[in-house]
Each structure stands twice: as C-alpha cells, then as structure tokens.
C-alpha cells in the first residue's frame, strides 16, 4: 500500500485496509491526520472527514446538528432502516424492536448460539485446524440470525448466500436477470412476514409483527427493512468482531492466557476489541444546518465521514495499547 499522502483528495479511497499488514500503515495515517488535519474536506469524494475522538463523538451523537440519514444517501440498502433514521422515528423503531427481545426470547437465543457454536466447532475438530472466518466467524452469525428470524432450515442456503454479498458493491448485489439482492431479500421477507401473520411462531418476525408503541405497529415496509438490515449489518459486524478478536488474542497471547484464567473479564475484553480493532471503521452523517466543527465552517446538507477507528485510538482519550480486562480510559 502506498505511504500516506498529504493530498486531501486521496485520503478516503487509498487508506482502507485490505490485509492485516496494511493496518499499521493506516493507523499511522490516522495519527498524522488527528494532528495535522483533524477535519478536512475531501474534494474528490465530496465529503468531510473527521478523525479526533472529541469531534467524531460530536458528529455521531449530536442528532440536532448531524443526521443519520446520510446512511440512506450513501446506499439505498440502508435507506429508512434503524441506522439511517433520527429521533423521534429512531426511538419509535428501537422501542418496537426492543419489545420483541423478551427475557424468554433472549434465553432462547442464548441457547441457540451455544448450540450452533458447538456444532461448528465439532464439524472442524477432526481436521485439527480451521479457517476462523469461513469455518466459524461467517456461518455463526448467519445461522443465528436465520434461526432468530424464523427462516426455515430449507432456506438457510439462500440465506447464507445473501449474507456473503457485500451490499455496497453493485456488481455483487445484482443477480442474473437484473434482480438486485435487495429486491430478492425484500420479496422473501415480505412473504415470510405474511406467513407469520397467518400462523405466528416463536420467532422474531412473529414478535415484531404484533409489537406496538402507543397503539402503533411496525408497517410491512419497516419490518422488511429491519430484517434485511439485521442480516446485512448484523452478519458483517459480528463476523468482523470474531475475526478481529482472534487477531488481537493471537498478537497478545499473554492476554488470552489471562482471560482463560479469569473468564469474568471477557465482557470487558470484548469491549476493548471493539475499540482497538473495530468491526466498523467509520460512520456517515449529514449536517442539518450550517455549523462550526473544530474551527471549520461546514454548510448544511454536507456529508461527513467520521473515522471511529481513528477516534478509538486517540491518545487524548484512550491508551493506545490493547489492554483487555482493564479500563480503556
């Protein structure tokens, strides 16, 4: 990979890691950008890039000035989904979804995760080795999400095919005959929703179809959007988290040994993996009005790319070393 350039127009396109050996280089670039150009306008991409923790935190949490609807603008797959809406609509959708995750449903999901995990490990055990992504990190969330939603076992193959597609890549998302993967998924979930309304079961789609807030239920459109989001976003982020955790524990075997001795530290260790080597490197936002950010005037309706991966290693906020089991602030 080329060395980090001071050119504003090259920043976004050149420095996204595609291999483990590239990660130290992009973090070196993050260090430089936090110091030299913490906020700047990328003329080629027509968006603003943000690098420091304080500024990134402001951009992704201040819904009065920065809108999540930028997600819908950058890709129709996310349009009108939970991650691309702002309060109060976001709060309404979230509350409706939360109703489906009852204590009984969560307990049932925990049992499913344990069972599927054991099945995947048992499958590769005779080989004495495994590919952590293809043998485990990919199929685990795909199978769990399918079971959570109530996808029939006979449809799991097509479900996993969808999970393999990068929805941001039009060439991959478009199938033979011109139908997009998004259209195929939407049609499938609409049919499944109709079946569950006729014959409810103990699955997430059935629960969501009857959940209410202030006497209002999710529309079919919102339900279908939620299901496609859960597969697309839940699959990719969980796969990345599992793989990144293995990288961290491989690079720091002493931390793994400590966690084996003290398993109660695992929740904190997972949080530290999320910070140190996150599954999502950036988030998009859109300015609602003219505003100032870190001394820069940014007009309304501008797209911002907030580098959470850079913010997560900002020395002004965090220790740079990976310290699972210890406070990271």
Phi, psi and omega in degrees: 000143180296155177291149180305131181259150176280354181293125180295329186283347183259351193302307188291315189284330187271335191243065168238121188293136177243357178207156183302323183292345179275342185300314178301327181292317181290328177289329172296319177297318176303315179304315181294318183291322178299327182274317190263319183219068185297335174221125177208161180264125178270107187292325181287321181271350180058048176207164178262138178249140186231135191237326186280151182303311184301316182287318178299316179300318178298314184297319187270353182244340182271088184287346178288332182248335184234124185261141175285352181295351174300331177300317179293330180286330182274348179189123184296340180301326183265354184303130177068011176274175183303322183281350183244022177236158181246164172301145004273349181297320179300316182295320179296313179298318181295318180295322178296317179294319181300329180298331182285338182267069177287162177307322179294319180293320179295318178297319179295321179294319178300318178297320180295318180299316179298315182295312182295321177301313181296321179298318180294320179291320178297327182295323183263350184305316181299335181285336182077004178203167180203155169267114190299329181278302186289329182271339187221301188297326177281306185292332183300301180295327179298315180291319181295315180296319178299315180292321179300315182285338182095024177292127181300144181307326181292346179258003185296328180297313179293326178297317179290330175296317176299319184296336181280347186273132173281107185294345179275353182256106183301326182294325179276327185285342182265128184261172176301140180091358174091353179283135178278158177299324179299317179295319180297316180294317181299317179297319182296311183292329176296318178293318180295321178298317179297320178297318182289330177291328177283319182224087181297149176228180177272069177220171187294320181298318178297317181294318180294326183292342181247354181292143182225147170228120183055039178075008183247135178258161173295138175287163177301321179300313181294321179296315180296318178298319180296317181296317179292324177295317181301318179291310186292309184279317181295321179296307186295314183293321180292318177302313181296320180299313181299312181296318180294324177297319178296320177299313181298313182290331176289320180288334182232072185298334179294328178290323177297317180298322179294319180293327176296321179286327185232073184299342178296342179278353187302315180303318179292323179296320178297318177300322180289324174298317179302325178282309191288320180220078192287154177286338177237126187267337182205161176229150178260146171218165179228135181289135179276333184209171173298139183204170175249135176221116179053041177083003180253136174274123180239120181292169176293156176065029175262144178271135177241140173250109182265113183280092178294328178296323176288314180301324183291348176238023177289117183296344176289344183239324187232157163293145180280329182290152177275119187229072179297139180091354179239154177301139183262005177241000000 
